[in-house]
Amino acid sequence: MVWRQLRHPYILPLLGVNEDLFAPRFCLISPWMRQGNIIEYLHKNPQDSHKRPKFVVEIADAIQWLHGLQPPVVHADIKGANILISNDIQCYLADFGLSFVVETHNPRSSSSLKRGTVHWLAPEYLDTSLRTEAYITSRDMYAFGCTIVEIYTGKPPFSYLLLDSAVIYEVLVKRNEPPRPGTDIFPSDDLWSLVLRCLSYNPADRPGAVVLFEALKSML
C-alpha cells in the first residue's frame, strides 16, 4: 500500500499484483532490472567506478523525496542490495517491504520489530531503549551512510565482522563507525565528514534528508 503510491525518477515503480503465479501468495510486479543491484553492477563494471558520486546523489534524491512527503515515508532497509541499476545506468531504490508511513506508525506494533539488516542498522534499532520517535526518519540517514561506504568498497559496512553480535558490540558498546575506505577509492575528506554525520550515534545529530541531498549535490 505504501509502495504503490510512490512515483519518483529514482524509486522502482510498482506495476501491479498477480494472484496466480505464486498462489496462494501474491506476486508484486515491477520493471526488470537486468543490471542487478548497485554492488553487483560495480563489481562487473569496474570501469564505471567514476559514476559512484552520481549514484550516491540519485539515492539521496529518492530519500529526501520520501522524507519530504506528508506524512513522511521511511524506507527502513536502505542498503546496496536494495538499490537496482537500470539499462540506462540509473539508480532505483527498491524493496519497500519494511517501509512505513510515519504518521500511522505504531512503535509497539509487530511491524516495528522487523528491524532491518544489522550491518546497516542505526544504534537505536539495535537497542530499542535508545529509540525516540522524534527522529524516526534518521534511521534512513544512518543506513545511507553505511551504504555510501558499501558503494565505495564493494563490501558491507563492518565487513570484517562476521557475526551480528560483533557488529552490535562494535556500534553499541565501542560506539565505532565503519572504518574509512582507502584514499585511493575515497579521496574526499568532505564526503567522509558527511558520512560520519550520517553515522552519528545520536539520531538528533544526523543531517536531515534534504540537507544531506543538497550537500551531496553541491559536493559531488
N, C-alpha and C positions, 0 to 999 in steps of 0.2 A: 504493500500500500504506500510505503514511503517512496520506494524506487520509481514507481510508475509516474510520479508527479515531477520527477527531476529531469529537466531539459537544459543541458549546458554543453558547449562545444567540447569540454574535456571530461564529460561524465558518460559512461557507457549507457545507452538508452535501453529501456525495457520495451521489447516489441510486442510481447503478448504472453499468454499462458496456454499450454497444451495439457489436456487432461488424460490423453490416451497413451502417449509414448512410454511413460513410466508408471502407469496406473498400478496401485491407487495413489501414487504420489503425483504432484503437479510438476510440470516442466516449465521453467521460466526461459523465455526465448529472447536472445539479444544478438546483435551482429557478431559474426565470426571474426575473431582477431587472429589471423594465421601467423602473425609475427610473435605471438606469445606474450608473456609478461616482460616488463622492462629489464629485469635482471637476465632473463634468457636472451633477450634481444641484444643487449650489450655484450654478453658473452659470445654470441655468434657473430656479432658485427663490431669488433674492436675498433675498426676504422671510424665508427660513429661515436667514439667516446667524447669527441668535442661537442656533441649535442646534449651532454648531461645538463648544462645550465638551462637550455631550452626546456628539457623535460621537467626540471625542478620548478621552473616558473609556471608551466602548464598545470602541474599538480596543485601548486599553491593557488592558482586561479580557481580551480574547481573547489578547493576547500573554503576559500574566502566567500565564494558564491553560496555554498551550503550553509555556512555560518551566518551569512547575511540575510537568509530567508526569515520570514516572520510567521511562525516561530522558527528558530534555527534548527537545522538538521545536523546531527553528529554522526560521522561515518563509523567511528569506533573500531575500525580494524585496518587502518592505513599501513601498508607495507608493500614491498616490491611485487609480491605475488598477486596483489590486487590492483596493479596498475598495468593495463594492457596497451600494446602498441598496434596502431592501425597500419594499413598498407601504405598510407601517405606519411608514415612515421610521426604520428601524433599520439600523445598520451590520452588514455581513457581511464578514469577512476572507476573501479568495478567492485562487485561483491558487497552489496548493501544488507547482508544477512544479519548484521549486528546493529545496524543503524537505527536511530530513534529520533523522534521529534522532541525537543527539549520541553516544550510546554506540556506534553502529555506523558512525559517520562516519570515513572514511579521508581525511585531508587531502591525500593524494597521488593519490586516485582521480580519474577523469575527471569525476565529478560536481562535485568541488570547483572545477574550472576554470570552471564556469558561475557567474560571479561575481555576476550581477545587473545592475541598471541604474546606470550610472556616477554620475549626479547624486545618487543616494541611497546610494552605496556607501561603507562605512567605509574609513578610510585603510589599514588592514591588509589590505584586499582590493584596494586599488589597487597596493600594494607588498607582495607576499607575504612579503618578508623581515621585515616588522613583525608577522606573524601569530603569535599564541600560542593554542594550543588551550584553555588555562585559561579564556579569556574568549570562547569561540566564540559564546555566545548574545548577546554585547554588540553584534554586528553589527546585530541587530534593533533595539537601542536607538538606534543612530546613524540607521538608516533611518527609525525612527519620529520622531525629532527633525526630520529633513528633511521628513517627511510632515506634521507639525504646521504647519511653515512653509507647505507647499503648501496645506493646508486653509484657512489664513487669507488667503493671497494669491491662490489660484486658479492659481498658476504653479509649475512645478518649482523646486526649490532651485537656486540659481545659474542662474536662467533667462536672465540677461543674457550668459551664456557659451554660445556656440553649438556649440563643439567639445568632444568628450570630453577631448581633450588639455588644453584650457584649464581644465576642471574639475579634472583630475588635478593640474595645476600649482598651482592655487589651494589645493587641500587638502593636497597632499604637501609642496610647496616653501614656499608662503607660510603654510601652516597656518591658513587662514581658514575661518570658518564662513559659511553663508548669512547675508546681512545681515538685521537685524531688520525685520519688516514695520512699516509706519507705525503710529503710536499710535492713529490713527483706527479701525483694524481689529484692532490687537493692543495693547490698553491695559494688560495685566497685566505688571508687572515680575517678579513671582514666577514666572509661567508662562515668561517668556523665560529666566529664570535656570535653570529646569528643562530647557528646550530646550537651552541651552548645555551643561549637564551631559551630556545625551544625545549631543551633538556633540563631546565631548572627543576630542582626538587619541589619547590613551592609552586603550585599551579598559577598563583597570582602573579608570579614573576615572568611567566611566558608571554610572548607577544600575541596580540590578537591576530586573527587570520588576515584581516585587511592590512594591518600594519606590516605583517610579515610579507604579504604578497607585494606590496608597494616597494618594500626594501629590497626584495629579491629582484623585482623587475628593473629597478634602477641600477642594482649592483651587477646583475648578470646579463 
